[in-house]
Structure formats: structure tokens, C-alpha cells
Amino acid sequence: MTEENHGFTYGSADPSWDNAYLWNPVEKILAELDLGQRRLFELGCGNGVSANTLAGQGYSVTAVDTSESGIAIATKCFPSVKFALGSAYDDLCATYGSFPVVLSLEVVEHLFWPRRYANTVFNLLEPGGTAIISTPYHGYLKNLAIAVSGKFDSHVDPLADGGHIKFWSEHTLGTLLSEAGFKSVKFVRAGRIPQLAKSMIAVAVK
């Protein structure tokens, strides 16, 4: 058994389905940051769509993912971004340095060792830098709705290869980031009404 899930296999440079509801709040969060330099690191960039969008907005983006197919597509389709194979369990700061922003969308729910991931994100940030981390949202009312509707099996989907192995709430993700040393953690919910949100976005300041 390797230390992480094998990288997802990508077949195209099309946006993922969650891009439709995540991207507007992510852009709003970025717009509210007081950035001296528009430099950003994306941890878990997939096929490079988000990194390319940010490069088109004037950001200098460095992005890594464990998926060989994702990085191959990203490198071919989006040459303005520096893409490389890399893991949340690597010493990425030693390789790439530190950044004012680290973006990581829909990644932490796939990881066996989330504390190592959180430490990597923390180390990649400059002092006062901001991590923007999204993951599927779970809270009391949403969990209850899933159970009452009889959709628990399809929601957690244990028969799927790969997939989600962690199911985060604001409390548990906030605890993870606080343990890693983040001074401030706030949340934005995305998709549907807040109580049944599809995802949540943690905005964590080093």
C-alpha cells in the first residue's frame, strides 16, 4: 500500500463538475486579499484548469498534483503555468519556496494523512499568507437529510475506486488547521443553501 491514493486519471482539460459552484467564491476570496505579489501555489491542481484561469488573471502560478495524466494534460494545454508531479506528503517548500497564497480545492477528503497535508500547506505559506482549502461540506442538518432520504450509501459510496475517504465538518477541518499552526480560520459555504452546502471553503491565515 502506498502512502497516498493513486492520482485520479484525467482524459481532458475540461473543468470538473465542482468548478461550477466553487469558482465564484474562490475568486471573491482572492479579490479580498491584500496581495503585494500575485504569486500562488496550487496543491492538487488536477488537469490544471484552475491554475490556468488564475494565470489568465495575472497570477504567477506553480501547481502540483499526483496524477500523471492530469499533469501531462495541464502541461500540454496550459504552458503559461509551471506544473509538476508532487504530493502533499513531499517537502514542497524546500523545492518551491513559500507563497502568499496556497490554493487546494477538493483534495483533503482524499488523503490518508491529513495532518501531513496541513503541515505542508502551512510550510508553503509566507508569514501572514492565506490558505484557501475546499472540501465537501458535512454538518448536522445535511447529514440528517442524507440519512433520512436513504442516500447514505450513494453519498459515501464505499464501492467506488479511490474517492473520498474523509468527511469533514467545519469543526474538524478547523481543528486540523489550528493544530498545524494557523492563527485564523474562517469558512465560506458553496453550492445550495448554506445548511445543505455542497462544499465549504476554509480561509486560513498563517
C-alpha positions in Angstrom: 0.0 0.0 0.0 1.4 3.4 -1.0 1.2 6.4 1.3 -1.5 8.1 -0.7 -4.3 7.5 -3.1 -3.1 7.0 -6.6 -3.7 10.1 -8.7 -7.0 10.4 -10.5 -7.0 9.7 -14.2 -7.9 12.6 -16.4 -9.0 12.3 -20.0 -9.3 16.0 -21.0 -8.7 19.6 -19.9 -12.4 20.2 -19.2 -13.4 21.8 -15.9 -14.5 19.4 -13.2 -18.2 19.4 -12.2 -17.5 21.2 -8.9 -15.8 24.1 -10.7 -19.2 25.5 -11.5 -20.1 26.3 -7.9 -16.6 26.7 -6.3 -15.0 29.2 -8.6 -17.0 32.3 -7.9 -16.5 32.2 -4.1 -12.8 31.4 -4.6 -12.4 34.4 -6.9 -14.2 36.6 -4.3 -11.9 35.4 -1.5 -8.8 36.1 -3.6 -10.1 39.5 -4.6 -10.4 40.4 -0.9 -6.8 39.6 -0.1 -4.3 42.4 0.1 -1.6 40.8 -2.0 1.7 42.6 -2.7 2.7 39.9 -5.2 0.2 37.9 -7.3 2.0 34.6 -6.7 0.1 31.4 -5.8 0.8 27.7 -5.3 -1.9 25.2 -6.1 -1.7 21.9 -4.2 -3.7 19.2 -6.1 -4.2 21.0 -9.4 -5.7 18.1 -11.3 -5.8 18.8 -15.0 -4.7 22.5 -14.5 -8.0 24.3 -15.2 -8.0 26.4 -12.1 -4.3 27.2 -12.3 -4.7 28.3 -15.9 -7.7 30.5 -15.1 -5.6 32.2 -12.4 -2.7 32.7 -14.7 -5.0 34.4 -17.1 -5.9 36.8 -14.3 -2.3 37.8 -13.8 -1.2 35.4 -11.1 2.2 33.6 -11.3 1.1 30.0 -10.5 3.1 27.0 -9.5 1.0 23.8 -9.3 1.5 20.2 -8.4 -0.6 17.0 -8.5 -0.1 13.3 -8.0 -1.9 12.4 -11.2 0.4 11.7 -14.1 -2.4 12.1 -16.6 -3.5 15.4 -15.1 0.0 16.9 -15.1 0.5 15.7 -18.7 -2.7 17.3 -19.9 -2.0 20.5 -17.9 1.5 20.9 -19.2 0.4 20.4 -22.8 -2.7 22.6 -22.7 -1.6 25.4 -20.3 2.0 26.3 -21.0 1.9 29.5 -19.0 1.8 27.7 -15.7 4.6 25.7 -14.0 3.2 22.2 -13.5 4.9 19.3 -11.8 4.2 15.9 -10.2 4.1 16.4 -6.5 2.4 15.2 -3.3 1.1 16.8 -0.2 3.5 14.5 1.7 6.5 15.9 -0.1 8.7 18.8 1.3 7.3 21.2 -1.3 8.6 24.3 0.5 12.1 23.0 0.1 11.6 22.6 -3.6 9.4 25.6 -4.5 9.8 28.1 -1.7 7.0 30.0 0.0 4.0 31.9 -1.4 1.5 34.4 -0.2 -1.4 32.1 -1.2 -1.9 28.3 -1.3 -5.0 27.0 -3.1 -6.1 23.4 -2.6 -9.6 22.5 -3.9 -11.3 19.2 -3.1 -8.1 17.5 -2.0 -8.1 16.9 1.7 -11.0 14.4 1.6 -8.8 12.0 -0.4 -5.9 11.8 2.0 -4.9 9.2 4.5 -2.7 11.6 6.5 -4.4 15.0 6.7 -2.1 16.4 9.3 0.9 15.9 7.0 -1.1 17.7 4.3 -1.9 20.6 6.7 1.7 21.0 7.7 2.7 21.1 4.0 0.2 23.8 3.3 1.4 25.8 6.4 5.1 25.5 5.4 4.4 26.6 1.8 2.9 29.9 3.1 4.8 33.1 3.8 4.2 34.6 7.2 0.8 36.1 7.1 -0.1 34.1 4.0 -3.5 32.6 3.3 -4.6 29.1 2.5 -7.8 28.5 0.6 -8.9 24.9 1.1 -12.2 23.4 -0.1 -13.8 20.1 0.7 -17.3 18.6 0.6 -19.3 20.1 3.5 -20.8 18.0 6.2 -22.9 19.3 9.1 -25.8 18.1 11.3 -28.7 19.1 9.0 -27.0 17.9 5.8 -26.0 14.6 7.5 -29.5 14.2 8.7 -31.0 14.9 5.3 -28.7 12.4 3.7 -29.7 9.7 6.2 -33.5 10.4 6.1 -33.5 10.4 2.3 -31.9 7.0 2.2 -29.0 8.2 0.2 -26.2 7.4 2.7 -24.8 4.5 0.7 -24.6 6.5 -2.5 -23.2 9.5 -0.7 -20.2 7.7 0.9 -20.0 5.2 -2.0 -17.6 2.7 -0.5 -17.7 0.6 -3.7 -16.1 3.4 -5.7 -12.4 3.0 -6.6 -10.5 5.9 -5.0 -13.0 8.6 -4.0 -13.5 10.3 -0.6 -12.0 8.7 2.5 -12.5 11.6 4.9 -15.8 13.5 5.6 -15.1 16.9 7.1 -17.2 19.4 9.1 -16.2 23.0 9.9 -15.2 21.8 13.3 -12.9 19.0 12.3 -11.3 20.9 9.4 -10.9 23.9 11.6 -9.2 21.7 14.3 -6.9 20.3 11.7 -5.7 23.7 10.5 -5.4 25.1 14.0 -3.3 22.2 15.0 -1.0 23.0 12.1 -0.5 26.5 13.4 -2.9 28.7 11.5 -3.9 31.7 13.5 -7.3 32.4 12.0 -9.7 30.0 10.1 -13.0 31.2 8.6 -15.4 29.3 6.4 -17.5 30.1 3.3 -20.1 27.6 2.0 -20.6 26.9 -1.7 -23.4 25.2 -3.6 -27.0 25.1 -2.5 -28.3 26.8 0.6 -25.7 27.0 3.4 -27.3 24.3 5.6 -27.1 21.8 2.7 -24.0 23.2 1.0 -22.1 21.0 -1.4 -18.7 22.3 -0.2 -17.1 24.5 2.3 -14.0 26.7 1.7 -11.7 27.3 4.6 -9.8 30.6 4.6 -6.8 30.1 6.9 -4.2 32.7 7.8 -0.7 31.7 8.9 
